[in-house]
Every structure is written in structure tokens, then in C-alpha cells.
Amino acid sequence: MKGKILEDKSTAKRFFCELCKKGFKQNSLYQKHLKNVHCLICAKSFPTKMRYEQHIQTIGHKNLIFNKEYQEKLKQPF
């Protein structure tokens, strides 16, 4: 196969976050990333799940977390 480059499917990233451009091999990892790093209420992004959780607690989004509409939004794929 001279002159042809084959893509290694085991390392190919097919899902990309439009907010931070991070790539993922599996849709499930992409969905988890969105729910643990990007605040769906105010559209801010955080480097870790812990920082995201701190944001939820301190900014006042905590009450919205228990809101039924917000819970439904988290269940939907992006």
C-alpha cells in the first residue's frame, strides 16, 4: 500500500465538543464531558468536574439542579 495512510480506528476521535473543541472516541464519553464540565445554565466551562460542582454550589444554580426541566435537559443528548 504505497502512498496510502491508514487511519487507526481505535484511536480516532469522532465526537468533538463545540464549546471547547475536545475530542472523544465514544459518544458516551462526549455526553459525560458535557454534563460534567460545561454548565448548561449559564454556558460557562470548567477544567474539572470538581470546579463545575463548586460553581453549581456557589453561584446559586443549586436550586435549579433539582428543577424537573433541568433534569430532563441533562437526560437529552446534545
N, CA, C and O atoms as a GROMACS GRO file, in nm:
protein
  312
    1MET      N    1   0.084  -0.118   0.000
    1MET     CA    2   0.000   0.000   0.000
    1MET      C    3   0.088   0.125   0.000
    1MET      O    4   0.093   0.199   0.098
    2LYS      N    5   0.153   0.144  -0.103
    2LYS     CA    6   0.243   0.256  -0.113
    2LYS      C    7   0.166   0.388  -0.130
    2LYS      O    8   0.076   0.398  -0.213
    3GLY      N    9   0.204   0.488  -0.049
    3GLY     CA   10   0.145   0.621  -0.061
    3GLY      C   11   0.008   0.637   0.004
    3GLY      O   12  -0.056   0.740  -0.012
    4LYS      N   13  -0.037   0.537   0.076
    4LYS     CA   14  -0.168   0.545   0.139
    4LYS      C   15  -0.152   0.538   0.291
    4LYS      O   16  -0.086   0.449   0.343
    5ILE      N   17  -0.213   0.633   0.360
    5ILE     CA   18  -0.206   0.634   0.505
    5ILE      C   19  -0.338   0.581   0.560
    5ILE      O   20  -0.445   0.632   0.527
    6LEU      N   21  -0.328   0.479   0.641
    6LEU     CA   22  -0.447   0.419   0.700
    6LEU      C   23  -0.471   0.480   0.838
    6LEU      O   24  -0.377   0.500   0.916
    7GLU      N   25  -0.594   0.509   0.867
    7GLU     CA   26  -0.632   0.565   0.996
    7GLU      C   27  -0.653   0.453   1.096
    7GLU      O   28  -0.723   0.356   1.067
    8ASP      N   29  -0.593   0.464   1.211
    8ASP     CA   30  -0.613   0.367   1.318
    8ASP      C   31  -0.746   0.398   1.386
    8ASP      O   32  -0.756   0.494   1.462
    9LYS      N   33  -0.846   0.317   1.359
    9LYS     CA   34  -0.981   0.343   1.410
    9LYS      C   35  -0.989   0.337   1.563
    9LYS      O   36  -1.079   0.397   1.622
   10SER      N   37  -0.897   0.266   1.627
   10SER     CA   38  -0.902   0.255   1.772
   10SER      C   39  -0.863   0.385   1.842
   10SER      O   40  -0.898   0.405   1.958
   11THR      N   41  -0.792   0.474   1.774
   11THR     CA   42  -0.750   0.600   1.835
   11THR      C   43  -0.819   0.721   1.772
   11THR      O   44  -0.796   0.834   1.816
   12ALA      N   45  -0.901   0.699   1.672
   12ALA     CA   46  -0.967   0.811   1.605
   12ALA      C   47  -1.074   0.874   1.695
   12ALA      O   48  -1.153   0.804   1.757
   13LYS      N   49  -1.075   1.005   1.700
   13LYS     CA   50  -1.176   1.077   1.778
   13LYS      C   51  -1.283   1.125   1.683
   13LYS      O   52  -1.256   1.201   1.590
   14ARG      N   53  -1.406   1.080   1.706
   14ARG     CA   54  -1.515   1.112   1.614
   14ARG      C   55  -1.614   1.212   1.670
   14ARG      O   56  -1.695   1.266   1.595
   15PHE      N   57  -1.608   1.238   1.800
   15PHE     CA   58  -1.702   1.329   1.863
   15PHE      C   59  -1.625   1.448   1.921
   15PHE      O   60  -1.532   1.430   2.000
   16PHE      N   61  -1.665   1.568   1.880
   16PHE     CA   62  -1.593   1.688   1.925
   16PHE      C   63  -1.689   1.785   1.992
   16PHE      O   64  -1.799   1.812   1.943
   17CYS      N   65  -1.645   1.836   2.105
   17CYS     CA   66  -1.722   1.934   2.180
   17CYS      C   67  -1.714   2.068   2.108
   17CYS      O   68  -1.605   2.119   2.082
   18GLU      N   69  -1.828   2.125   2.075
   18GLU     CA   70  -1.832   2.253   2.006
   18GLU      C   71  -1.793   2.368   2.098
   18GLU      O   72  -1.757   2.476   2.052
   19LEU      N   73  -1.801   2.345   2.228
   19LEU     CA   74  -1.770   2.450   2.323
   19LEU      C   75  -1.621   2.464   2.351
   19LEU      O   76  -1.570   2.575   2.364
   20CYS      N   77  -1.549   2.350   2.359
   20CYS     CA   78  -1.407   2.356   2.393
   20CYS      C   79  -1.317   2.284   2.293
   20CYS      O   80  -1.195   2.285   2.308
   21LYS      N   81  -1.375   2.222   2.192
   21LYS     CA   82  -1.302   2.154   2.084
   21LYS      C   83  -1.232   2.026   2.126
   21LYS      O   84  -1.150   1.973   2.050
   22LYS      N   85  -1.261   1.974   2.244
   22LYS     CA   86  -1.202   1.848   2.289
   22LYS      C   87  -1.265   1.733   2.212
   22LYS      O   88  -1.385   1.734   2.185
   23GLY      N   89  -1.183   1.633   2.177
   23GLY     CA   90  -1.231   1.519   2.100
   23GLY      C   91  -1.247   1.393   2.184
   23GLY      O   92  -1.176   1.373   2.283
   24PHE      N   93  -1.342   1.309   2.143
   24PHE     CA   94  -1.373   1.185   2.214
   24PHE      C   95  -1.393   1.072   2.115
   24PHE      O   96  -1.444   1.092   2.004
   25LYS      N   97  -1.353   0.951   2.156
   25LYS     CA   98  -1.372   0.832   2.073
   25LYS      C   99  -1.516   0.782   2.077
   25LYS      O  100  -1.567   0.729   1.978
   26GLN      N  101  -1.580   0.800   2.190
   26GLN     CA  102  -1.716   0.747   2.208
   26GLN      C  103  -1.814   0.859   2.243
   26GLN      O  104  -1.780   0.955   2.312
   27ASN      N  105  -1.936   0.844   2.195
   27ASN     CA  106  -2.040   0.940   2.223
   27ASN      C  107  -2.070   0.947   2.373
   27ASN      O  108  -2.098   1.054   2.426
   28SER      N  109  -2.065   0.834   2.440
   28SER     CA  110  -2.095   0.832   2.584
   28SER      C  111  -1.994   0.917   2.662
   28SER      O  112  -2.032   0.985   2.758
   29LEU      N  113  -1.867   0.915   2.622
   29LEU     CA  114  -1.766   0.998   2.688
   29LEU      C  115  -1.789   1.146   2.659
   29LEU      O  116  -1.768   1.231   2.745
   30TYR      N  117  -1.831   1.174   2.537
   30TYR     CA  118  -1.863   1.312   2.498
   30TYR      C  119  -1.980   1.365   2.581
   30TYR      O  120  -1.976   1.478   2.630
   31GLN      N  121  -2.085   1.284   2.596
   31GLN     CA  122  -2.203   1.324   2.674
   31GLN      C  123  -2.165   1.348   2.820
   31GLN      O  124  -2.210   1.445   2.882
   32LYS      N  125  -2.083   1.259   2.875
   32LYS     CA  126  -2.039   1.274   3.013
   32LYS      C  127  -1.959   1.403   3.030
   32LYS      O  128  -1.975   1.474   3.128
   33HIS      N  129  -1.873   1.432   2.934
   33HIS     CA  130  -1.793   1.555   2.935
   33HIS      C  131  -1.884   1.678   2.941
   33HIS      O  132  -1.861   1.768   3.021
   34LEU      N  133  -1.985   1.682   2.858
   34LEU     CA  134  -2.075   1.797   2.854
   34LEU      C  135  -2.146   1.818   2.987
   34LEU      O  136  -2.164   1.932   3.030
   35LYS      N  137  -2.185   1.711   3.050
   35LYS     CA  138  -2.261   1.722   3.175
   35LYS      C  139  -2.173   1.746   3.297
   35LYS      O  140  -2.224   1.786   3.402
   36ASN      N  141  -2.043   1.723   3.286
   36ASN     CA  142  -1.954   1.738   3.400
   36ASN      C  143  -1.859   1.857   3.389
   36ASN      O  144  -1.791   1.890   3.486
   37VAL      N  145  -1.853   1.922   3.275
   37VAL     CA  146  -1.755   2.029   3.255
   37VAL      C  147  -1.820   2.160   3.210
   37VAL      O  148  -1.768   2.267   3.240
   38HIS      N  149  -1.932   2.153   3.140
   38HIS     CA  150  -1.998   2.273   3.089
   38HIS      C  151  -2.130   2.295   3.160
   38HIS      O  152  -2.215   2.206   3.165
   39CYS      N  153  -2.147   2.414   3.217
   39CYS     CA  154  -2.271   2.448   3.286
   39CYS      C  155  -2.379   2.477   3.182
   39CYS      O  156  -2.364   2.568   3.100
   40LEU      N  157  -2.486   2.400   3.186
   40LEU     CA  158  -2.594   2.418   3.089
   40LEU      C  159  -2.684   2.535   3.125
   40LEU      O  160  -2.769   2.575   3.045
   41ILE      N  161  -2.667   2.589   3.244
   41ILE     CA  162  -2.749   2.701   3.288
   41ILE      C  163  -2.692   2.834   3.240
   41ILE      O  164  -2.765   2.918   3.187
   42CYS      N  165  -2.562   2.853   3.258
   42CYS     CA  166  -2.502   2.983   3.222
   42CYS      C  167  -2.394   2.972   3.114
   42CYS      O  168  -2.333   3.073   3.079
   43ALA      N  169  -2.371   2.853   3.061
   43ALA     CA  170  -2.279   2.828   2.949
   43ALA      C  171  -2.132   2.850   2.983
   43ALA      O  172  -2.051   2.871   2.893
   44LYS      N  173  -2.096   2.846   3.110
   44LYS     CA  174  -1.955   2.855   3.148
   44LYS      C  175  -1.892   2.716   3.142
   44LYS      O  176  -1.961   2.615   3.156
   45SER      N  177  -1.761   2.713   3.122
   45SER     CA  178  -1.688   2.587   3.116
   45SER      C  179  -1.586   2.581   3.229
   45SER      O  180  -1.536   2.683   3.276
   46PHE      N  181  -1.555   2.458   3.272
   46PHE     CA  182  -1.465   2.437   3.384
   46PHE      C  183  -1.366   2.326   3.350
   46PHE      O  184  -1.400   2.232   3.278
   47PRO      N  185  -1.242   2.336   3.402
   47PRO     CA  186  -1.140   2.237   3.368
   47PRO      C  187  -1.163   2.099   3.429
   47PRO      O  188  -1.114   1.999   3.377
   48THR      N  189  -1.238   2.094   3.539
   48THR     CA  190  -1.263   1.966   3.606
   48THR      C  191  -1.407   1.958   3.657
   48THR      O  192  -1.476   2.060   3.670
   49LYS      N  193  -1.450   1.837   3.686
   49LYS     CA  194  -1.583   1.816   3.742
   49LYS      C  195  -1.594   1.885   3.878
   49LYS      O  196  -1.698   1.941   3.912
   50MET      N  197  -1.486   1.880   3.956
   50MET     CA  198  -1.486   1.943   4.088
   50MET      C  199  -1.510   2.094   4.078
   50MET      O  200  -1.587   2.150   4.156
   51ARG      N  201  -1.444   2.159   3.984
   51ARG     CA  202  -1.465   2.303   3.967
   51ARG      C  203  -1.609   2.333   3.923
   51ARG      O  204  -1.670   2.430   3.967
   52TYR      N  205  -1.661   2.247   3.837
   52TYR     CA  206  -1.800   2.261   3.792
   52TYR      C  207  -1.895   2.251   3.913
   52TYR      O  208  -1.986   2.333   3.927
   53GLU      N  209  -1.873   2.152   3.998
   53GLU     CA  210  -1.958   2.132   4.115
   53GLU      C  211  -1.946   2.250   4.212
   53GLU      O  212  -2.046   2.290   4.272
   54GLN      N  213  -1.827   2.304   4.228
   54GLN     CA  214  -1.809   2.423   4.312
   54GLN      C  215  -1.889   2.540   4.254
   54GLN      O  216  -1.951   2.615   4.329
   55HIS      N  217  -1.886   2.554   4.125
   55HIS     CA  218  -1.962   2.660   4.056
   55HIS      C  219  -2.111   2.646   4.086
   55HIS      O  220  -2.178   2.744   4.119
   56ILE      N  221  -2.162   2.526   4.073
   56ILE     CA  222  -2.305   2.500   4.096
   56ILE      C  223  -2.343   2.540   4.239
   56ILE      O  224  -2.448   2.601   4.261
   57GLN      N  225  -2.257   2.506   4.335
   57GLN     CA  226  -2.285   2.534   4.476
   57GLN      C  227  -2.278   2.683   4.508
   57GLN      O  228  -2.362   2.734   4.583
   58THR      N  229  -2.180   2.754   4.453
   58THR     CA  230  -2.156   2.892   4.493
   58THR      C  231  -2.233   2.995   4.411
   58THR      O  232  -2.266   3.102   4.463
   59ILE      N  233  -2.263   2.967   4.289
   59ILE     CA  234  -2.329   3.064   4.202
   59ILE      C  235  -2.480   3.070   4.228
   59ILE      O  236  -2.545   3.169   4.196
   60GLY      N  237  -2.534   2.965   4.286
   60GLY     CA  238  -2.678   2.966   4.313
   60GLY      C  239  -2.757   2.880   4.217
   60GLY      O  240  -2.880   2.886   4.215
   61HIS      N  241  -2.688   2.801   4.139
   61HIS     CA  242  -2.757   2.710   4.047
   61HIS      C  243  -2.808   2.586   4.121
   61HIS      O  244  -2.883   2.506   4.064
   62LYS      N  245  -2.769   2.571   4.245
   62LYS     CA  246  -2.804   2.450   4.320
   62LYS      C  247  -2.954   2.423   4.318
   62LYS      O  248  -2.995   2.308   4.301
   63ASN      N  249  -3.036   2.525   4.333
   63ASN     CA  250  -3.181   2.506   4.331
   63ASN      C  251  -3.229   2.460   4.194
   63ASN      O  252  -3.327   2.385   4.185
   64LEU      N  253  -3.164   2.504   4.090
   64LEU     CA  254  -3.204   2.464   3.955
   64LEU      C  255  -3.171   2.318   3.926
   64LEU      O  256  -3.238   2.253   3.845
   65ILE      N  257  -3.069   2.265   3.991
   65ILE     CA  258  -3.031   2.126   3.970
   65ILE      C  259  -3.148   2.033   3.999
   65ILE      O  260  -3.164   1.930   3.934
   66PHE      N  261  -3.229   2.069   4.097
   66PHE     CA  262  -3.342   1.986   4.135
   66PHE      C  263  -3.470   2.019   4.057
   66PHE      O  264  -3.574   1.958   4.079
   67ASN      N  265  -3.459   2.115   3.967
   67ASN     CA  266  -3.570   2.153   3.882
   67ASN      C  267  -3.596   2.042   3.779
   67ASN      O  268  -3.502   1.992   3.718
   68LYS      N  269  -3.722   2.005   3.762
   68LYS     CA  270  -3.758   1.894   3.672
   68LYS      C  271  -3.717   1.922   3.527
   68LYS      O  272  -3.669   1.832   3.459
   69GLU      N  273  -3.736   2.046   3.480
   69GLU     CA  274  -3.698   2.081   3.342
   69GLU      C  275  -3.548   2.066   3.321
   69GLU      O  276  -3.504   2.016   3.217
   70TYR      N  277  -3.470   2.108   3.419
   70TYR     CA  278  -3.324   2.097   3.408
   70TYR      C  279  -3.282   1.950   3.405
   70TYR      O  280  -3.193   1.913   3.329
   71GLN      N  281  -3.345   1.867   3.488
   71GLN     CA  282  -3.314   1.725   3.489
   71GLN      C  283  -3.343   1.661   3.353
   71GLN      O  284  -3.267   1.576   3.306
   72GLU      N  285  -3.453   1.701   3.291
   72GLU     CA  286  -3.487   1.649   3.158
   72GLU      C  287  -3.383   1.694   3.054
   72GLU      O  288  -3.348   1.618   2.965
   73LYS      N  289  -3.336   1.816   3.067
   73LYS     CA  290  -3.234   1.869   2.975
   73LYS      C  291  -3.105   1.788   2.986
   73LYS      O  292  -3.039   1.762   2.886
   74LEU      N  293  -3.070   1.748   3.107
   74LEU     CA  294  -2.948   1.668   3.127
   74LEU      C  295  -2.961   1.529   3.065
   74LEU      O  296  -2.860   1.471   3.023
   75LYS      N  297  -3.081   1.476   3.059
   75LYS     CA  298  -3.102   1.343   3.001
   75LYS      C  299  -3.094   1.342   2.850
   75LYS      O  300  -3.066   1.237   2.790
   76GLN      N  301  -3.118   1.455   2.787
   76GLN     CA  302  -3.120   1.461   2.641
   76GLN      C  303  -2.978   1.464   2.585
   76GLN      O  304  -2.890   1.529   2.642
   77PRO      N  305  -2.955   1.393   2.473
   77PRO     CA  306  -2.825   1.402   2.408
   77PRO      C  307  -2.806   1.540   2.346
   77PRO      O  308  -2.902   1.606   2.307
   78PHE      N  309  -2.683   1.583   2.339
   78PHE     CA  310  -2.653   1.716   2.285
   78PHE      C  311  -2.636   1.711   2.136
   78PHE      O  312  -2.610   1.814   2.073
   0.00000   0.00000   0.00000
